[in-house]
């Protein structure tokens, strides 16, 4: 009965070792769920983990760095244009819909559910 947990532990360690020696460093996963500031329309719940499963991280992180508070920081510095993040999200969602792929929302209230 104790063999199964030992086998599972050994398998997990083998996978971790293989990943460590593959030559590729995995990006830190970040939070699974986030809330983005949505201006006067209200906060936007952001399913980060779902996006990580479907996209290359650089699709978004070419615009802003992978660090907590990056979007707000860039807005304060004036580096990020107004609605740039929203436009990025909406345009990506529309392209996916046009390609017949699963996509996120494209209308105001589906992103900004309000209070």
N, C-alpha and C positions, 0 to 999 in steps of 0.2 A: 504494500500500500504506500510505503514511503518512497518507492522508486519513481512514481509519476512526478511528484514535486521536484525531485532531484533532476530528472530528465528535462523537465520544463526549465529549470534554472540553468542547466547546462546549455540548452538550446538558446535561451535568452542571452547568455554570456557569449556564445558563438556568434550570434547575430550582431551584438554590440562590438565584438572584436573585428568582425568583417567590415562593419561600417567605419570603424576607426582607421582601418588600414586601406580603405578604398581610395584614399587620396582626395576625397571630397568632404568638405566640412558642411554639415547641415546647418542651416540658419536656425537661430533660436525660434521656437514656435510662436512666441508671443501669446497674448491672451486669446482664448477661444471666442469670447464675445467682448465687444467694445461698444462704447457709445460715443458717437461723433457729434460735435456741436453743429447744430443745423440752423443757426441764425434765428431770425424771428419766427420761422416755421416750427422750431422746436428740435429737440435731440433726435438723432438717427441711430437706431440700434444697428450694429454692424456685426454680422456673423463671420468674424475673422477666420476661424477654423475652416468653415465651408469654402471661403475664397482660397485659402492655402491649398486645399485639396484639388482645386480646379484650375488655378492660374499659376503662372510663373510670378514669383514675388516682385520682380522688377516691373511688372505691369503697373503696379502702384508705387512701389518704392523707388522708382526712377524719379518720381516727383518729390517725394519726401523720405527722409531717412527712417530706418527701422529703430525707432526709439520712442518711448512714451512721451506724449505731448508734442511731437514733431509738427503736426498740422497747426496747432495753436501757436507754436513758437514761430513758424514760418509766416503765419498771418501777421503776428505782431511785428516782425521784421519788415513786412511788406514784400517778401519774396514770393509768396503764394497769392495768386490773383483771386479776387472774390469769385466764389462758385467754381473754382478750378477743380476741387476734389469732387464736387457734385457732378460737374460736367464729365469728368473722367469716368465716374461710376455709371452715370446714365448712358453715355456713349458706348461703353463696353457692354452694358446690358442690352442696348438696342442692336448692336452688332451680333450678339449671341442669338437674339430672337430672329434676326434676319437670316442667320445661318441655320435656323431650326434647332438650335441647341437650348438646353435649359438655361434660364437667365433670371436675374433678379428683377425687382420692380423698376418701373420707369415713370411713375406718376408721383406727384407731390405727396399725397396723403399715405401712399403705401410705404414711403421711406420715412416720412415725418408723421408718425401716427398721432402725435399730440398727447395731451395729458390723459 
